[in-house]
Amino acid sequence: MANVILTPVTLWRDFDETLPLNGEILSEREEELCIHRELSFDGRETGNGRVRIFAHYYIPKNAESFPAVMVLFEAGFPVDEIFVDSLLKRGYAVFCPDYCGDNGTEKCTRYPAEVDYANLVRAGDHIEIAEPTAKETSWYEWAAVARYGARFLREQQGVNRMGAIGIRTGGEVLFKIAPYANLSCMISICAAGWLAYRGMDKFGGNEKKTFSEERHRFIAGIDSQSYAPYVKCPVLLLSAVNDPKYNYDRVYDTFSQFNPEVEKALLFSAHGNGLIGRHSRTDMVLFLDKYLKDRSIYISQPVDVTVEVDENGKLVAKGVFDDGGEIAECGIFFTENIKGYQSRDWTRVLAKPKERTGSVATVDLNVYKKSDKVLLYSFARYSNDFSVTSKIKAVNLEKTYSNTCPKSRVLYTSADGFNGFVEYRRRARSVADCFTDCFSDSRAADIHLEAGYGGILGITSATGIVSHRVGEPRYAPPESAMFRFDAYANETTLLKVVFIRKEVEYVCAVTVEGGGKWKNIVLAAADFKSETGVPLGDYSNVTSVAILFEGHALVNNVLWL
């Protein structure tokens, strides 16, 4: 059996999802937005008994017929009520089966001893390795739970249409059931396969690798890109850049594997530092409304980006967009940090009206004169607020262009808007371990600009801010540099400035007196210490800097001295 390579077709050929469900309501309570039931029902037959699946089911109040969404959350994370409520408020029933198994309580899916490795806490190598085949993996059992879950939901009274959302690990599971589950649409968030390629940098030159037989078994039977050609329902892929769990460089490789007849859309979320932001949440809402409620919502065709040298010797990027809808704004994002996909500064260049001709927008690509490669992608937001992006394209820089830029000591000024900083990722403040606080009614939850003393704008966020520009070639610190920035706070507050080098955090605490003028703060590398007391020493090879606020503060004029 060890040499058997199972594909999405052969792996599931004999799977029986027709066995009796034997559903049971364990509890039921009325909540503000719904009737909340805790359920159990039978899953697949393992040969040593059937899996007993536990699930939460949220039914909209006073609705006889409604669309439903099955949500597969990130492995190891509980059902997120904020996320569930956001769907309930829009009239969706929400169904959340547990695929992770043993969590120390009675409220979990029960796996027979024969497949004990389906329990996340005891999965071991069964997550990473397809041995002896793809069928003996945690993924197979998790997908089997999701397939029975989709069937259970489809058969519930009142459900008139069914879609599914998968978050991170849940998204990878969703890919494995999408060809078979009769979904009206699917949304995969920070999940698009290529798990066997972890540690391999797509753009960094180490792509060539000889895979073992086991790796081929894993890729063929488990990795989501192998399932993409078999998906028949509309698909939305949402991806956060700088995500520590997920290499977004490869998401378009999966996107391109879908059948051309499948309606699909792709969006990168650039300003959440590994989290999904407000535009992605809007896409999710509109996508569900279109395919589960028959709303007339325009979904753009895939877009593209090209790079060329114009007649004046300038390097320019051209976003090529679907002209079937009215574009509200468009442009590109680019970075010159090629290898470090977890800590790139994605600079946004917005196309001005005069730079747009029909469905093409042309913007200057002002790269650093010593860079030899740039990554970029185009974006467009349409008048209905639906946003799309192109694939990430790598472009070799072969000469000096008339618009190349010199090295810069200035990391950020408020004239940069949101370029140069993104929200600091704090898991405790994220929704479903994947979204920024974009579910708040206040846009102040996002990174934004505010006026401080003298009406001068500064950048701020409820969670803190982080810049990856310190790791970009153009903004790398000079030898013996000092780190300087301006800060303003209405009330005295503590700032934590954190530099990261090789995943080690070096921290310096700074008190900003409240009121008065902007405070000029200058810090030497020796001011920063690791958790074990090791000094930073110098600023060379740092990949990012975060400024975290204990209270509320604004930051401006960040530079190297």
Phi, psi and omega in degrees: 000336187297336181262011180275121177256108181269140180254173176304336178278308185285331180296323186252008185301320185259012182289131182251109178251022183259001182295154180303140183278327179051049183291149180217134174273115182277325178203158177211133178215149178272128177242179186301319186254350192200174163261122184255117178247141168256128190234161165220150178201164185277144174251216188287160173271123184266351188098346177229029182116171181261149173290136176252112190267134175255141182208154169259138179227121182248117186250124179303140179292147170056035178234125180272331180223135187199153171281154182230150179235123171274127181245123175254105183283170176302141181301133177088358180249143181286170173301129181265113185294328179297316179295315179299314181298326180297328177280320179299320181297339179261011173089013180266140163284149183232130184235124186233089177284145176270124177251353187274343174078216190312118176233016178086002178232175177282343185270074179200164176286138182254119178259137174301156184302330182300330180239041181303334180293351174288340173289120185307321184291345180233022185291323179056223182287353181290350172276321189267335191235134176265086186222121003280339176222178178294341182288335181265048179235160174299325182300319180298315181293319180296318178294324178297319176300314182295325178294317176292326177296318179296320178294316180302313182296317182300330183269000181284143180300134176096339182285117182256345178199153186222129172237178182214145176235131176238131183248121180052245180304321177299327176292321177296322177295319182301320177304325186284343178252344186304324179291346190238349195264006178056050180274148174278337174191162176221146177232118179254124186247117180054046179201119178205027175088205181061031180293329179290349182259012178303137181087354178256123183273119184298319186258001187264003174095001180250030183290330183284120181205141177269120182272146175286169178299321179297320180295324176294322177297318180294313181298314185291321188257341187240314187299136189296331180298336178286338180271338186307318182296342184263354180288133184249342184268163175302143187230136171239124177252120177248129185224135175266132173283160181058032181276122181289344184260350197208127181271099184289348179302333187258000186298323180292333177299323174286317179306319182287347180277345179295149175303135181303336181279348179283129175287130188208157178210155185223137176216127170268139178254111194265342189245023179251000179053057180091001177239155178276138184250196190297317181296322179292322178298319178298317177302316181301314181297312182294322181295315178297317181298323180292311190266346177250342180239001180061031176287146179276091184235127181283124176248118184296149168290160178306144181251173185219169176218140175230161180230137179207172176255126183277183185293344178262009179080012179272144173276125182231152175247140179240117172276129182246116192243162174289124182268013179282347179231169180272121182276127177275320175202154180202169180164209180224163164241141177217158178212152176250005174270105191274312189277326189274075187295341180275352184211062178255145172268103179270105181274128179270133173240110183274132179284128176282157181308322182288347180266004181248129176231107183062238182261015181239132175240130182246124180230153177290136177253089188274086185270161177290138188295340181257004177283143178250357179203149177224145172252141179205159171212155179262159178218155175213136171246125184270169186297338176273006177082004175280133184242148177220158174226163177270183171289163173277126183247135175262130182234125176283136179258110192258353181202181176270131181256161184292343181247018174292155188244150177281173175298147183232136172273345183272113181276328183194139162225162183297342175296340178284352183066240178262354176292134178106335177225151171227169177296144175281132182280116173240115185303323183296337182257359181275159177256125180057029180056024186214333184253145166292179180282048182279002177270353177288148178287343183263129177289348176294348176291334179275168171298137185201171177258141176225156178273132173253209181304136179072014181074009180284131182282147172223160182263146183202167176199150179298334183259358187100174183229155180218141177240135175257006181296333181297342178261359178276143182305321184294328188250009181302143186291141173288165180299138178062031182287156169247148180261125185230141173204162174259142178225148177221138177215140177293323179237149181305130183216162179258133173251142170249118177261127187232118171261144180240129175225122180052044175069008176260133180265133176242124193241144171223128179265136182228131176265129177251116179293140182285151177072189179068206183272175174298140181262131179270118184244125180237128184231133174272158179301329180293345179284348185258134180231147174281176180300331180267006177091007179282128180287153177295323175087297175208175185265008181293143175064020172284149183252338179197161174225132178244144174238113186252136185256127172284323172247220180248130182210161177242151181230142178206166173051064181264126184201169173265135173259000000 
